């Protein structure tokens, strides 16, 4: 029987968006979660810094007011709903598509 895969340590994980792979983001994330330890939706322990307005829809990546602490469960639920949004914002084009 094969051994179960171990979850990679945070510094070993790679994300599609390169900014999440930087030391700057990891330090920011750790500090943000220490200041905001509970999920804004359910009150569980927060594990994710969520962009309130997703970057792909025009939200600012580094704007502190665009961040909220969430648990994985609530974040996945929110992200799933956002994936069905019709209007996307293309920052490179500067217009809605």
N, C-alpha and C positions, 0 to 999 in steps of 0.2 A: 504494500500500500504506500503510495507516495506521501511524503511529508507535506503538511499544509504550508502554504506560502506565508511567510512572515511579512507583515506590513513594513514598508520601508520607513526609515527614520525621516523626519521632516527635511533635513538637509540633503537627503538622497532622492527625494521625489522631484519629478519634473512636470511642469504644467505647460499647456499649449501657449498661454500668454507668457512671454519671457519675463515680464516684470515680477511675476510671482516667484521666479527662481532666483531672485537677487537676495543678497544679505540684507540690503536696505529694507526690502519688503518683510523679510522674516523678523527683523528687529522691530519694525513698525507694528506688525501683527501681534507679536508677543507683548509689546507695551500697550497696545489698544485693548487686548483681551485682559490684561491685568487691571486696567482701568474700568473695563466693562465686562465683568466675569459671567454675567447671566444673559441668556437668550432673551431678546426683546419680545419674542412671541409667546414663549411658554414658561420662561423662568428657569429652565434647566441650565446646566453649565454650558457656557458658550465655547465653541471650538473653531468657529469660522468668522472671519471679518467679511461681511457681505457688503456689496455696493448696492445702496438703496436704489439708485437709478443705474442699471447696468452700463458698463463702459461701452458695450456694443450698441447701446441705444442712446449714447450721448453723455452719459454720466462721467464725471471726472474721476480718474483713477486715484489720485493722491489727495483729493479733497476730504478732509476729516468729517465734514458735515454730510458726506455721501456714504459714510460707513456706519454699519450697525453690527452688533455682536449677535450671533445666532448659533444654535446647536445644529448638528448635521441634519437632523430630521427636518427641522423647520426650513433650513437653507435649501435642502433638496426639493421640498415642496414648493417653495417660492420660485426656485430656478426652473422647475418643471412648468409652472404656470407661465413664466416669462418666455419660455421657449416657444410658446404658441402665440406670442404677440405678432401682429401683422406688420406693423410699421417698424422698420429698422433704420437706424441712423448711421450713415457711413461718414466717419470723421474725415477720411481722406478726400471725399467728394464734397463734404460740407453741406450735404442736402439729404432729405429723406428719400428712401427708395421703396 
